Amino acid sequence: MIAPRGNDYHVAFLGVISRTVHHYFALSFKNIFHVAYIRILPPGRIIHLAGAFAYSLNVEGNSRVPRIKAAHFFHMRLNLTFLRIIPIETATHCHYNSLRNICQTGEYMKNAKAFQKLSPGEIYPSGWMKRQLEIQAAGLAGNLDKVWPDVKDSGWLGGKADSWERLPCWLDGFVSLAYLLKNEDMISRAEKYINEVISRQCEDGWLTPTTDRKNCDLWAEIVMDKVLAEYAEYSGDERATKAAEKSLLCMYSHVRNCTVHGWASARWFEAIFPILHVYERTKNKQLIGFAKELYCTSFDYEKMADTLSFAKPKERKYWNFELHNVNVAMALKQKALYSLISGEKDKGFAKKFLNKILSLHRVGNGHFSGNECLSGHSPIHGTELCGVVETMFSAETLLEITGDAYWGDVLENLAFNLLPAALTPDMWAHQYDQQVNQIECSAQNNDDVPFNSNNGEAHLFGLEPHYGCCTANHGQGFPKFAERSVMRCKNGLVILSPTPAEVRACVGGENVELSVISDYPFKSRFEIILKQKNHAGMAVGEALKIRIPSYAKLSVNGRIYGGKYATLAITKPEETFSCEYIYSPRLEKTDTGMFVLRNGALLYSVPIKYRSVTREYTAKTSAWASYNICTINEIERKFPYCDYEFFPISQWNYAFSDKPRFDYKENAIGDYPFSPENPPCEISCEMKTVKWMIPEASGLERRNASASSPVIKPWTFRNMLGSDQS
């Protein structure tokens, strides 16, 4: 039996610039010169030297100070998705933006969007999706403020723990989760934290709890402004909008005198979300000026894509900003987002950029590797969970702005396969790095771990394996997906992913009720019921659009549709559409010549029986001393928010037979939609055992393995269709 992929488990930058440019090179240069600076990374990370450019900025004839421009289902189980292990094969880059034609005023090009996100309160999840969000609310993402010091004792709240990105990143998912579930306790807690953040805002608008403004990386403040904007949209609390406006304008003043550096320089475009939220309500054109200032003084991935190779790193302990997997995931939407302000056409940058990245770094799950930086095609290299949820958000944004159905395929692959595969079914533990072929989940010596720069616990399931960014950030994945499954289109509504949902929206002055009744993606059939209360606005002939995945056709009431979207005519005040995606199981060839099994939107894996070890502790130094895991962490690990190791006790070395026949079976969706014990669907097929060994160079040792585990011998393998290779 092969279950869906998701059912099998398978830095903070401290810029030390010393105001180099601003204080020592306060001249108006016409040419560009090179400056070196040091990036100091958190404990356990390396010090990295990189280049930066400093240059002058001339706006409306005024000389400006030069700026630096830096350059589904886990439970306690293992999986085998991508049946081959290969060796992996950086590029450094310094770049600058053109500073021509900078204007400090402009207009928000809202009408440039292909679709419009529904307003809060107009869409709610139902069916299995609602249940999945309830599981999240009962798990880690819904309770970090109770168990994790970096949230419950955050410096944003006056505490002594983390004062940077962790509380904002957690709230970025928690706020939408609370309101989508109409959970009064969670809504009250969100309000409490928002009130505390606003109460601590400085008079001039500065929001981040740091007194060192000159060296402050603005990334955390950008995220908090996103949170304030989202909270204002859900709650209607205008104080949050005003606080975000003050913060944005304060940052605008700040970046005109201090260099944008660190994570903010790489992720500046995320500020466009709160900028547009505030601008829609205030028409303050200074906000548009701020967006353009950020564009001109920060990373430009569109230009970098043409000049930087983005080749997979070769060196161990490799790290840089440009190739950081999460930065790349976020950057996919840079051009499309900024086009809303600049008025420039996107010209398909995101798709070209993603295809370039995938050609070098795609692994068997269809996504790119990144542990921390882009890591090549090898299945033993991991994909960071933050990179998964941020690519999801980029795909959602690109769907909204461009309308390109391609991003729906990207989004569903991540939401239905990679995201649940990195979480336990109860969502109390997560992986920092997920591997497409993970035959053992155990702590590794830092010197032997196969990851480029992550440590020997990065692939464990736990509270904060390796680093806490994914602990805080993973919670945004499912809520943002759920609230964007249906959007507005020009003439009505568009169903971008037919997961179960209820919509109550005003469309063209007409109150419309839309119900999506489905077990999709576990089953291909779904039903749509559309009601018009007054039958006055969404008149006969208006549109209801449904996205069609690239691998499928769509049947609606017996009529077959192809292409990217099916447009359905509304002919009655109440319509019922019986729909089904038409597809069959398929083997997809990977970049390394191997094959993976997909059926619809789901990726399937061979489940591996395991034995588990639960790790509860307080002092990591004593718990993991024998593994040379060097970070000192006194945060309590207590069931269920503890660490887990898993060792195989069943056969795992399989390949597909020459001409496999696939027998598909549907099961009921249980209490945990992404449960390995009772998966909602499964495929049986004939497979062959192969001699297959992890390369010795990987350094993976089989510690504490059960005696019943397969014998490990020098590795040889067959390709997925049966021919011998070595």
C-alpha positions in Angstrom: 0.0 0.0 0.0 1.2 3.5 -0.9 -0.4 6.3 1.0 -0.5 10.0 0.1 2.8 11.8 0.6 1.5 13.9 3.4 0.5 10.8 5.3 4.2 9.8 5.6 6.8 11.7 7.4 9.4 11.4 5.5 19.2 33.8 10.5 18.9 36.2 12.3 21.3 38.6 10.6 23.1 41.1 12.7 24.5 43.6 10.3 27.8 45.1 11.5 28.1 47.9 9.1 29.2 50.6 11.6 27.4 53.1 9.5 30.3 52.6 7.1 28.7 54.3 4.2 26.6 56.9 5.9 29.3 58.2 8.3 32.5 57.7 6.3 31.4 58.0 2.7 28.8 60.8 2.9 29.6 61.9 -0.6 27.6 62.0 -3.8 29.2 59.4 -6.1 28.2 58.8 -9.7 30.0 55.4 -9.8 29.5 52.3 -7.8 32.2 51.0 -5.4 32.6 47.8 -3.5 32.4 47.5 0.3 32.9 44.4 2.4 31.0 43.7 5.5 30.6 40.9 8.0 27.4 39.0 8.7 27.2 37.6 12.2 24.8 34.7 12.5 23.2 33.2 15.6 24.9 30.4 17.6 25.5 27.4 15.5 25.7 29.3 12.3 28.9 30.4 10.5 30.2 33.8 9.9 29.9 34.7 6.3 31.7 37.4 4.4 29.9 38.9 1.5 30.0 41.9 -0.8 27.9 44.9 -0.9 27.6 47.9 -3.1 27.3 51.5 -2.0 26.0 54.1 -4.3 24.5 57.5 -4.5 20.9 58.3 -4.9 19.7 61.3 -6.7 16.0 62.2 -6.4 14.7 65.2 -8.2 18.1 66.7 -8.4 18.9 66.3 -4.7 22.1 64.5 -3.7 21.5 61.7 -1.2 23.9 59.9 1.1 25.3 56.7 -0.5 23.5 53.5 0.4 24.7 50.0 1.0 23.0 47.5 -1.3 23.6 44.0 -0.2 23.7 42.4 -2.7 0.4 13.7 4.8 0.8 12.2 7.2 3.4 11.7 9.7 2.6 10.4 13.1 5.7 8.6 14.1 6.6 7.1 10.8 9.1 7.2 8.0 8.6 7.4 4.3 10.1 6.6 0.9 8.9 8.8 -1.9 11.8 9.4 -4.2 13.7 6.1 -4.8 17.2 7.1 -5.5 20.0 8.8 -3.7 22.5 10.9 -5.7 25.4 13.2 -4.7 24.7 16.9 -4.8 26.7 19.1 -6.8 27.5 29.0 -4.9 27.5 31.5 -6.2 28.0 34.8 -4.5 26.5 37.9 -6.0 26.6 41.6 -5.5 24.0 43.6 -7.2 22.3 47.0 -7.2 19.1 48.5 -8.3 18.7 51.1 -10.9 17.8 54.3 -9.0 16.4 56.1 -12.1 12.9 57.6 -12.2 12.2 57.5 -8.5 9.0 59.3 -7.6 7.8 59.8 -4.1 4.2 59.8 -5.1 2.0 57.3 -6.9 -1.2 55.3 -6.9 -2.1 51.8 -5.8 -3.0 49.8 -9.0 -5.7 47.8 -7.2 -7.6 47.1 -10.4 -4.5 45.4 -11.9 -5.3 42.3 -9.9 -6.9 39.4 -11.7 -8.8 38.4 -8.6 -9.7 39.9 -5.3 -9.3 38.2 -1.9 -12.7 38.0 -0.1 -13.1 40.2 2.9 -12.8 38.6 6.3 -16.1 37.2 7.4 -17.1 36.3 3.8 -15.5 32.9 3.7 -15.2 30.2 6.3 -13.8 26.6 6.0 -16.0 23.6 6.4 -15.6 19.8 6.2 -12.2 18.4 6.6 -10.5 21.8 6.1 -12.3 23.2 9.2 -11.3 20.1 11.1 -7.6 20.6 10.0 -7.7 24.1 11.4 -9.3 22.9 14.6 -6.4 20.4 15.0 -3.9 23.3 14.4 -5.7 25.4 17.0 -5.4 22.5 19.5 -1.8 22.0 18.6 1.5 23.9 18.6 0.4 26.9 16.5 -2.6 27.5 18.7 -0.8 27.2 22.0 2.7 28.7 21.6 1.8 31.6 23.9 1.3 29.0 26.6 4.3 26.7 26.2 7.1 28.6 24.3 9.0 31.4 26.1 9.8 33.2 22.8 6.1 34.0 22.5 4.7 34.0 26.0 7.7 36.0 27.3 8.3 38.0 24.2 10.1 41.3 24.3 7.2 42.7 22.3 5.0 42.1 25.4 7.6 43.5 27.8 9.2 40.1 28.5 12.9 39.0 28.4 12.7 36.5 25.6 12.9 37.0 21.8 12.3 40.6 20.7 12.5 40.1 17.0 10.5 38.0 14.6 8.9 35.2 16.6 5.9 36.8 18.1 5.0 38.6 14.8 5.5 35.5 12.8 3.3 33.5 15.2 0.5 36.1 15.1 0.7 36.2 11.3 -1.0 32.8 11.3 -2.7 32.9 14.7 -5.0 35.9 13.9 -6.5 34.4 10.8 -6.8 31.0 12.4 -8.8 32.5 15.4 -11.2 34.4 13.2 -11.7 31.6 10.6 -12.7 29.3 13.4 -14.7 32.0 15.3 -12.8 30.9 18.4 -13.6 33.4 21.0 -10.8 32.4 23.3 -8.2 32.7 20.5 -9.7 36.0 19.3 -9.5 37.4 22.9 -5.8 36.3 23.1 -5.0 37.9 19.8 -6.6 41.1 20.9 -4.6 41.0 24.1 -1.3 40.7 22.3 -2.2 43.3 19.7 -3.3 45.8 22.4 0.0 45.2 24.2 2.1 45.8 21.1 0.2 49.0 20.2 0.5 50.3 23.8 4.3 50.0 23.6 4.6 51.8 20.3 6.9 54.9 20.5 5.4 58.3 19.9 7.2 58.7 16.6 5.8 55.3 15.4 8.7 53.0 16.1 7.3 49.6 17.0 10.2 47.1 17.4 11.3 46.6 21.0 14.9 47.6 20.5 16.8 50.7 21.5 19.5 50.2 18.9 17.7 51.8 15.9 20.8 52.3 13.8 21.6 48.6 13.6 18.1 47.3 13.7 17.0 44.9 11.0 13.5 46.1 10.1 12.2 42.7 9.1 10.4 42.0 12.4 8.6 45.4 12.3 7.5 44.7 8.7 5.9 41.4 9.8 4.2 43.1 12.8 2.8 45.7 10.4 1.4 42.8 8.3 -0.2 41.4 11.4 -1.7 44.8 12.4 -3.2 45.2 8.9 -4.7 41.7 9.0 -6.0 42.1 12.5 -7.6 45.4 11.5 -9.3 43.7 8.5 -10.7 40.9 10.7 -11.7 42.9 13.8 -12.5 46.3 12.3 -10.2 47.9 14.9 -8.9 51.1 13.4 -6.3 51.5 16.1 -4.4 48.7 14.4 -4.5 50.5 11.0 -3.3 53.7 12.7 -0.5 51.9 14.5 0.6 50.3 11.2 0.6 53.7 9.5 2.7 55.3 12.2 5.2 52.4 12.0 5.4 52.5 8.2 6.0 56.2 8.1 8.6 56.0 10.9 10.4 53.3 9.0 10.3 55.5 5.9 12.0 58.2 7.7 14.5 55.7 9.2 15.6 54.2 5.9 16.2 57.6 4.3 19.0 57.9 6.9 20.0 54.3 7.7 20.8 51.4 5.4 18.2 48.8 4.8 20.1 45.6 5.7 19.8 42.0 6.7 16.5 40.2 6.3 14.6 43.4 5.6 16.8 44.0 2.6 16.0 40.6 1.1 12.3 40.6 2.1 11.4 44.3 1.7 8.4 43.7 -0.6 6.5 42.1 2.3 6.0 45.6 3.5 3.8 46.3 0.5 0.9 44.3 2.2 0.5 46.7 5.1 1.4 49.7 2.9 -1.6 48.9 0.6 -3.9 48.2 3.5 -3.2 51.6 5.0 -3.1 53.4 1.7 -6.6 52.1 0.7 -7.9 53.7 3.9 -5.9 56.9 4.1 -4.6 57.7 0.6 -1.3 58.8 2.2 1.0 59.0 -0.7 4.1 58.9 1.5 3.4 55.2 1.9 3.8 54.8 -1.9 7.1 56.7 -1.6 8.2 54.3 1.2 7.5 51.3 -1.1 9.6 52.9 -3.8 12.4 53.7 -1.4 12.5 50.1 -0.3 12.6 49.0 -4.0 15.5 51.2 -4.7 17.6 50.4 -1.7 17.1 46.6 -1.3 17.5 43.3 -3.1 16.0 43.1 -6.6 15.5 39.4 -7.3 14.3 40.2 -10.8 17.8 41.5 -11.7 19.5 38.9 -9.6 17.8 36.2 -11.6 19.5 37.3 -14.7 23.0 37.7 -13.2 23.3 35.2 -10.4 23.7 31.6 -11.3 21.6 30.2 -8.4 23.6 27.1 -8.8 23.5 24.6 -6.0 26.1 25.1 -3.3 29.0 22.7 -3.2 30.7 23.8 0.1 29.7 22.4 3.4 28.4 25.0 5.9 27.5 27.2 2.9 25.3 30.2 3.7 24.3 33.5 2.1 21.2 35.7 1.8 20.8 35.5 -2.0 20.4 31.7 -2.1 18.6 31.4 1.2 15.6 29.2 0.4 13.0 31.2 2.3 14.2 34.5 0.7 13.8 32.8 -2.7 10.3 31.5 -1.8 9.2 35.0 -0.8 10.9 36.7 -3.7 8.7 34.9 -6.2 6.0 37.5 -5.6 8.3 40.5 -5.6 7.7 41.8 -9.1 4.0 41.1 -9.1 3.5 42.9 -5.8 5.6 45.9 -6.7 3.8 46.2 -10.1 0.7 47.2 -8.1 2.6 50.4 -7.2 4.9 50.9 -10.2 2.3 50.1 -12.9 4.9 48.0 -14.7 3.8 44.7 -16.1 5.0 41.5 -14.4 5.9 39.8 -17.6 5.9 36.4 -16.0 9.0 36.9 -13.8 7.8 34.6 -11.0 7.2 31.6 -13.2 10.6 32.1 -15.0 12.4 32.4 -11.7 10.7 29.4 -10.1 11.5 27.3 -13.2 15.1 28.3 -13.0 15.3 27.4 -9.3 13.5 24.1 -9.9 15.9 23.1 -12.8 18.7 23.2 -10.3 17.1 22.2 -7.0 13.9 20.3 -7.5 13.5 17.1 -5.5 11.0 14.3 -5.7 8.1 16.2 -4.1 8.2 18.8 -6.9 9.5 21.6 -4.7 13.1 23.0 -4.3 15.4 21.9 -1.6 16.8 24.3 0.9 18.6 23.5 4.1 19.2 26.6 4.7 20.3 27.6 1.2 19.3 26.0 -2.1 20.7 22.5 -2.0 20.4 20.6 -5.3 18.4 17.6 -6.4 19.5 15.0 -3.8 16.6 13.5 -1.7 18.7 13.4 1.4 18.8 17.2 1.4 16.0 18.8 3.2 13.4 21.5 2.5 12.8 24.0 5.2 9.3 24.3 6.5 9.4 28.1 6.4 10.2 27.8 2.7 7.1 25.7 2.2 4.6 28.1 3.8 6.2 31.1 2.3 6.1 29.6 -1.2 2.4 28.9 -0.5 1.8 32.5 0.4 3.7 33.6 -2.7 1.6 31.3 -4.9 -1.6 32.6 -3.3 -0.5 36.2 -3.9 0.5 35.4 -7.5 -2.9 33.7 -8.1 -4.6 36.8 -6.9 -2.6 39.3 -8.9 -1.9 37.4 -12.2 -4.8 34.9 -12.3 -2.4 32.3 -13.7 -3.8 28.9 -12.9 -0.2 27.6 -12.8 0.1 28.9 -9.3 -2.8 26.9 -8.2 -0.9 23.7 -9.0 2.1 24.9 -7.1 0.0 25.9 -4.2 -1.9 22.6 -3.9 1.2 20.5 -4.1 2.6 22.4 -1.1 -0.6 22.5 0.9 -1.6 18.8 0.4 1.8 17.2 0.4 4.8 19.1 1.8 3.0 21.0 4.6 1.3 18.0 6.2 4.4 15.9 5.7 6.4 18.3 7.9 3.9 18.1 10.8 2.6 15.3 13.0 -1.1 14.6 12.5 -1.9 16.4 15.8 0.3 19.3 14.8 2.2 19.4 18.1 5.5 18.7 16.4 7.2 19.7 13.2 10.3 19.2 11.1 12.6 22.1 10.3 13.9 20.1 7.2 11.8 17.5 5.6 13.5 14.9 3.3 11.6 13.2 0.4 13.4 9.9 1.2 13.7 9.7 4.9 14.3 6.2 6.0 15.3 7.1 9.5 14.6 10.2 11.7 17.3 10.3 14.3 19.8 12.8 15.7 23.0 13.1 13.8 26.5 14.3 14.7 26.8 17.9 13.4 29.9 16.9 11.6 28.1 14.1 9.7 24.8 15.7 8.9 24.0 15.9 5.1 22.6 19.4 5.3 24.6 22.4 4.1 24.4 24.5 7.2 21.7 23.0 9.5 22.6 20.9 12.5 22.0 17.2 13.4 18.5 17.7 14.8 17.1 19.8 11.9 15.1 16.8 10.5 13.7 15.7 13.8 10.1 16.3 14.8 9.9 18.6 17.8 9.2 21.9 19.3 12.0 23.9 17.7 14.4 21.5 15.9 17.5 23.4 14.9 16.0 26.8 14.9 12.7 28.5 16.1 11.7 30.4 13.0 9.5 27.5 11.7 8.0 27.0 15.1 6.7 30.5 14.9 6.0 30.7 11.2 4.4 27.3 10.2 1.0 28.3 11.4 0.2 30.6 8.5 0.1 27.8 6.0 -3.4 26.3 6.3 -5.3 29.4 7.4 -4.1 31.6 4.5 -4.8 28.7 2.1 -8.4 28.3 3.5 -9.3 32.0 3.3 -8.1 32.2 -0.4 -9.6 29.0 -1.8 -12.4 31.2 -3.3 -11.9 34.7 -4.5 -13.7 37.4 -6.5 -13.3 37.6 -10.2 -14.5 40.3 -12.6 -18.0 38.9 -13.0 -18.5 36.8 -10.0 -16.5 34.3 -8.0 -13.7 32.0 -8.8 -13.0 28.7 -7.0 -9.2 28.3 -7.0 -9.2 25.1 -4.9 -12.4 23.2 -4.3 -11.7 22.4 -0.6 -14.8 22.5 1.6 -15.9 26.1 2.3 -18.8 28.4 2.9 -19.0 31.8 1.2 -21.4 34.6 2.1 -20.4 37.6 -0.1 -21.8 40.6 -1.8 -21.1 40.3 -5.5 -22.1 43.2 -7.7 -24.6 44.3 -5.1 -26.1 40.9 -4.8 -25.9 38.8 -1.6 -24.5 35.4 -2.8 -24.2 32.2 -0.9 -21.7 29.6 -2.2 -21.2 26.2 -0.7 -18.3 24.0 -1.8 -19.1 20.5 -0.5 -16.1 18.2 -1.0 -13.5 15.8 0.2 -11.0 17.2 -2.3 -8.1 16.5 -2.8 -8.7 13.0 -1.3 -11.6 12.5 -3.6 -12.0 13.9 -7.1 -15.8 14.7 -6.8 -17.3 17.8 -5.3 -20.5 19.8 -5.4 -21.1 23.5 -5.7 -24.4 25.1 -4.5 -24.9 28.8 -5.4 -27.8 30.9 -4.2 -28.6 34.5 -4.9 -30.8 36.1 -2.2 -32.3 38.9 -4.3 -31.2 37.8 -7.8 -30.4 41.4 -8.6 -26.6 41.7 -8.9 -25.1 38.4 -10.0 -27.5 38.2 -12.8 -28.2 35.4 -15.2 -25.2 34.9 -17.4 -22.7 36.1 -14.8 -19.7 33.9 -14.1 -18.7 31.3 -11.7 -15.2 30.1 -12.5 -13.4 26.9 -11.4 -9.7 26.4 -11.8 -8.7 23.3 -13.7 -5.4 21.7 -12.7 -2.9 21.1 -15.5 -3.1 17.3 -15.1 -6.9 17.1 -15.2 -10.1 17.9 -17.0 -13.2 19.0 -15.3 -16.7 17.5 -15.6 -19.6 19.8 -14.6 -23.1 18.3 -14.8 -21.7 15.9 -17.4 -20.1 18.6 -19.6 -16.3 18.3 -20.0 -14.1 21.4 -19.7 -10.4 21.7 -20.5 -7.9 24.6 -20.3 -7.1 26.5 -17.1 -10.6 27.7 -16.0 -14.1 26.5 -16.5 -16.6 29.4 -16.7 -20.1 28.4 -15.7 -23.2 30.5 -16.6 -25.6 31.4 -13.9 -29.1 30.8 -15.2 -31.2 30.5 -12.1 -31.4 32.1 -8.6 -30.2 28.8 -7.2 -27.8 26.5 -9.0 -26.3 23.1 -8.1 -23.2 21.9 -10.0 -22.0 18.3 -9.7 -18.3 18.4 -10.5 -15.4 16.0 -10.9 -11.8 16.3 -11.8 -10.9 13.6 -14.3 -7.4 12.2 -13.8 -5.7 8.8 -13.1 -2.6 7.7 -11.2 0.6 8.7 -13.0 4.3 8.2 -12.6 6.2 11.4 -13.0 9.9 11.4 -14.0 12.1 13.5 -11.8 15.2 15.5 -12.7 17.4 12.7 -11.7 15.7 10.1 -13.8 13.7 8.6 -11.0 9.9 8.4 -10.7 7.3 9.4 -8.1 3.6 8.4 -8.0 0.9 11.0 -8.1 -2.8 10.9 -8.3 -4.5 14.2 -8.7 -2.9 16.7 -6.4 -1.6 14.1 -4.0 1.9 12.6 -3.9 2.1 9.1 -2.6 4.8 7.4 -0.4 5.6 4.0 0.8 4.8 3.9 4.6 7.6 2.4 6.7 6.9 0.8 10.1 8.9 2.3 12.8 9.8 2.3 16.5 9.8 5.7 18.2 11.8 7.4 20.9 10.3 10.3 22.8 12.7 12.9 24.0 11.6 15.0 27.0 14.2 17.3 28.5 15.1 20.8 29.6 18.8 21.1 29.0 19.7 20.2 25.4 23.3 20.0 26.3 22.7 16.9 28.3 20.0 15.4 26.1 22.1 15.6 22.9 25.6 15.7 24.2 26.7 12.6 22.4 25.6 14.0 19.1 27.7 17.1 19.1 24.6 19.3 18.8 26.2 22.5 20.0 23.4 24.9 20.7 22.6 25.4 24.4 18.9 25.6 24.9 17.1 25.4 28.3 13.6 25.5 26.9 11.4 22.7 28.2 10.5 19.8 25.9 7.5 18.1 27.4 5.0 15.8 25.7 3.3 16.5 23.4 5.7 19.5 22.5 8.9 17.4 22.7 11.3 15.8 20.3 10.9 12.4 18.5 13.2 10.0 16.9 12.0 7.2 14.6 13.8 4.0 13.4 12.7 1.7 10.6 11.6 -1.9 11.5 10.2 -2.8 8.1 11.4 -3.1 4.5 11.9 0.2 2.8 14.2 -0.5 -0.2 11.5 -0.7 -3.0 11.2 0.3 -6.6 8.3 0.2 -9.0 8.0 -2.9 -11.2 8.4 -2.7 -15.0 4.7 -2.2 -15.8 3.0 -1.3 -12.5 -0.8 -1.5 -12.2 -2.4 0.9 -9.8 -5.4 -0.1 -7.7 -7.0 3.0 -6.1 -9.0 2.9 -2.9 -11.0 5.6 -1.1 -11.5 5.5 2.6 -13.5 7.7 5.0 -11.7 10.8 6.2 -11.1 10.3 9.9 -10.7 12.6 12.8 -7.2 13.5 11.6 -7.4 14.1 7.8 -3.7 13.5 7.4 -3.5 10.3 9.5 -1.1 7.5 8.4 -3.1 4.9 10.3 -6.3 5.5 8.3 -5.4 7.5 5.2 -8.4 8.9 3.2 -7.1 7.2 0.1 -4.4 4.7 -0.9 -2.9 3.0 -4.0 -1.7 -0.6 -4.2 0.8 -1.7 -6.8 3.5 -4.3 -7.4 7.0 -3.3 -6.4 10.4 -4.8 -6.3 13.0 -4.8 -3.6 16.4 -3.4 -4.5 19.8 -3.3 -2.9 20.2 0.3 -1.9 22.6 2.0 0.5 22.9 5.6 1.6 26.2 6.9 0.3 28.9 6.7 2.9 29.8 10.3 2.2 26.5 11.4 3.6 27.7 10.6 7.1 24.3 9.1 8.1 24.9 6.4 10.6 22.2 4.0 11.8 22.3 4.6 15.5 20.2 2.5 17.7 18.5 0.7 14.8 16.4 -2.3 15.5 17.8 -5.7 14.7 14.9 -6.2 12.4 15.9 -3.3 10.2 17.2 -4.1 6.7 20.8 -5.0 6.4 22.8 -2.1 5.0 25.3 -3.0 2.3 27.2 -1.0 -0.3 24.6 0.6 -2.4 23.3 -0.4 -5.8 19.8 0.3 -7.1 17.5 -0.1 -10.0 15.8 2.8 -11.7 12.1 3.0 -11.1 11.2 1.0 -14.2 13.6 -1.9 -13.4 16.9 -1.5 -15.2 20.0 -2.1 -13.0 22.2 0.8 -12.2 25.0 1.5 -9.7 
